[in-house]
Amino acid sequence: MPAREIAPSEATTTAPALPLTFSVTTDSSLIRRAALEATGHQRHAPGTLYVVATPIGNLADISLRAVHVLGLVQAVACEDTRVAATLLRHLGLQSPLLALHAHNEHEAATRVLARLAAGESVAYISDAGTPAVSDPGAALVALAAAAGHTVVPVPGASSALAALSVAGDIGGKGGGGFHFVGFLPAKGSERQTALAATLTSPVTQLLFEAPHRIAALAADLAAAAPTRPVTLCRELTKQFETVVTQTAAALPAWLAADDNRLRGEFVLVLHARAAIPEAGLPAATLRTLTVLLRDLPLKQAVALAAEITGAPRNALYQQALAERRETPD
């Protein structure tokens, strides 16, 4: 299939980049005033944990509600205090910060729970995007809920959903839907096992990948599912945002054509497997054919399936071709 590429737009070329290098020229008091007018009338109960989404690269994506909540809480728990301090400074906010990351989440959560129990409200933010989605936060939320505290989502930017929205994947076998994979294991048999499970699933798969592993992942996808469409999103919402959709087979060459394409953070949408035409074959016949194809050459599997089931050899052959195209070796 031909590649479909979205080049960086004027809107993204002027956008500040998160987490540590963005700058704001707008008077932050105007943002806070707008946030107060938009959400200040809403009820904010004491002792609440707010799970707040923050921008993934473009500060303009922060919501007025997020600005208001970050200003009204008594503390902001965060994945990295340096990143959080930069964000709050540009919003003109000075809430106390509590470090809560992957290496101390349970320990730090006890301090957050103590504040909630004392009637304080606390917000939790990750470095970028929606917390607890391939980021810390899930354990904190579980502990807070178990302790009887109210947990409120403040929705906003999500790189996974942003990528899905521009993939143009209309779904396929399995009735649509998607599966969030996140980062595959870095190496070894665990990575290969996880990749195999991802490729055999019929529904859309959302993956994250780091720049130093993106070429290897592209090669794996090209080898195992060459005809499957993949949407690659790089540096979403930032100055050099790139979105391209093409077959997995074309992806390695596209990356290799420009070293800049290997830079940044990546989200990949592996489109749903196309529905396999079943040619009116009974379910038992399809099952027999699928089992035989696991261990036998295609023609031998078809001949044996025809002998066992009595189904037309031509229909079995077309079905076998379709399954072999969609199933990785």
Secondary structure, 3 states (H helix, E strand, C coil): CCCEEECCCHHHHCCCCCCCCCCCCCCHHHHHHHHHHHHCCCCCCCCEEEEECECCCCHHHCCHHHHHHHHHCCEEEECCHHHHHHHHHHCCCCCCEEECCCCCHHHHHHHHHHHHHCCCCEEEECCCECCCCCCCCHHHHHHHHHCCCEEEEECCCCHHHHHHHCCCCCCCCCCCCEEEEEECCCCHHHHHHHHHHHHHCCCEEEEEECCCCHHHHHHHHHHHCCCCEEEEEECCCCCCCEEEEEEHHHHHHHHHCCHHHHCCCEEEEECCCCCCCCCCCCHHHHHHHHHHHHHCCHHHHHHHHHHHHCCCHHHHHHHHHHHHHHCCC
